[in-house]
Amino acid sequence: MLLLSLINPEAPYHLMKTLTFDFIVVGSGLAGLLAAFHAADHGSVAIISKSELDISNSYHAQGGIAAAIGEDDNPNEHFEDTLVAGRNLCDHDAVRLLVSEGLDRVRELISQGMEFDKDPEGQLILGLEGGHLKRRILHADGDATGKMMTSFMLKKVLDRKEVTTFDYCAALKIIVENNICKGIQALQYTDGENIIFQGKSTILATGGLSRLYSRSTNPYTATGDGIALAWQAGARLADMEFIQFHPTALSLPGEDAYLISEAVRGEGAHLLDVNGTRFMPEVHPLAELAPRDVVASAIFKRMQETKSPVFLSLRHLENETLLERFHSIDAHLRSFGLNLKEDLIPIAPAAHYMVGGIRTDIWGQTNIEALFACGEVASTGVMGANRLASNSLLECLVYGKRVIEKARRLTNNSGISQPQNPVKLNADTDQEFLQIKNELAIIMSDQVGIVRNAEGMRAALTRIESIAEQYKDPGTDYNYYKIINLTDICRIITLSAIERKESRGGHVRTDFPLEIDEQLHHIIQEKGKPIQYEAVRIP
């Protein structure tokens, strides 16, 4: 039983434990680890994670990391592929940094000892994924790239004496005074203690929010807490309507979605409907390797037409190394009696990646001084309306370092002056929280999912706001704070989706089925202000 009796709900701020660091990093995925690693060169660092340090979207990433490292490739071609996948909504300066500095960061990582897969001659094996016109995807241990890269960086970070880690510690509030971030208030799950972390700069690397949906490839921690807290603190959010659904996630009755990497299609796998018809060649010139939004929408449409799952097939492939290459996927499928090479694998799209997020500049700086964001939680402008496959780990490498290049220059940040209210764990409301979370997941999946329309989204908004009103005064109950976070995020996504009256990238509307030139802008939301538009940065 958690030691809740140790917490006095009337305790003043000065009785809460206060810890001071130069850098506070919230999140332990690849972006957070990169930020902490580079920050350790310039001062003391706290890494705060609401679960184990190795639970993150980065850790579960199968596909790989994109970099124009091949002899027949260059950053300009990677740049163009990113813009095409992003449906022209990418900020050009941010993408240029991604593809050029990304190449440097990958080479730097290799020089530090990170081992990517090589052929018998010692040359890097480069894979092909959707939206890429060149083979430029590096993998580590086949389909375990995220695990290998995250584990590699975690070991490096834990070796640094300047870094202190706090696992099972959840951020509750971003503390802002006079538009300057002073730090965060957090809750330690193990003993229920509230802790104030104060520092010169705070870096949010809390990952995505796809667990808001009923069917998701993400770990259970990906509920968008960082975005909710940033919005509540006054940070600007951008492009929240764009949720990327991964086209090929295992679809079995009563089982969680399980990602089947795009790299499988990169090696030649086909998508077949229930009649055995391969349908992607008639949809897009790149067929199964079209950008993810195209493939996911085509699968969804075919499933509606046939009232049946779609299937992934490798039966026609003669490659004898496939099972070794995709050993993790093969092992998972075998646990359900399926064989990757011989069976038709039932798949359906699942919520996978948040394309929008906390709006930052090209250094990861938000509109709040001393508050930074990097990785999936951030909207730097590189993803546009649809993330190009395997650009996410690259973004972690590039912007995980860039945030520190700016954050390390901050020297003046006085302590926290305002008292903070403690928050308590309460097992009595656990079931209530889960019921609300599940209801919101169904609402988002049914009405604000892969295909949307105004009528459904307005109905969703009405129910979301009704739940929010019921929990607007959370008192000291942590479960009620989590419900507020969920309703805030669901409302923000839905409002942005209603506002964008077109179909572009990961935002598909049946009532506005075409891209509209006049809608080529970022949709910005900031607490207490009307929705704003921001022009795409094009030279």
Buried (B, 14 or more C-beta within 10 A) or exposed (E): EBEEEEBEEEEEBEEBEBBBBBBBBBBBBBBBBBBBBBBBEBBBBBBBBBBEBBBBBBBBBBBBBBBBBBEEBBBEBBBEBBBBBBBBBBBBBBBBBBBBBBBEBBEEBBEEEBEBBEEEEEEBBBBBBBBBBBBBBBBBBBBBBBBBBBBBBBEBBBEBEBBBBBBBBBBBBBBBEEEBBBBBBBBBBEEBBBBBBBBBBBBBBBBBBBBBBBBBBBBEBBBBBBBBBBBBBBBBBBBBBBBBBBBBBBBBEEEEBBBBBBBBBBBBBBBBBBEEEBBBEEBBEBBBBBBBBBBBBBBBBBBEEBEEBBBBBBEEBEEEEBBEBBBBBBEBBEEEEBEBBEBBBBBBBBBBBBBBBBBBBBBBBBBBBBBBBBBBBBBBBBBBBBBBBBBBBBBBBBBBBBBBEBBBEBEEBEEBEEEBBBBBBBEEBEEBBEEBBEBBBEBBBEBBBBBBBBEBBEBBBEBBBEBBEEBEEBEBBBBBBBBBBBBBBBBBBBBBBBBBEBBBBBBBBEEBEEBEEEBBBBBBBBBEEEEEEBEBBEE
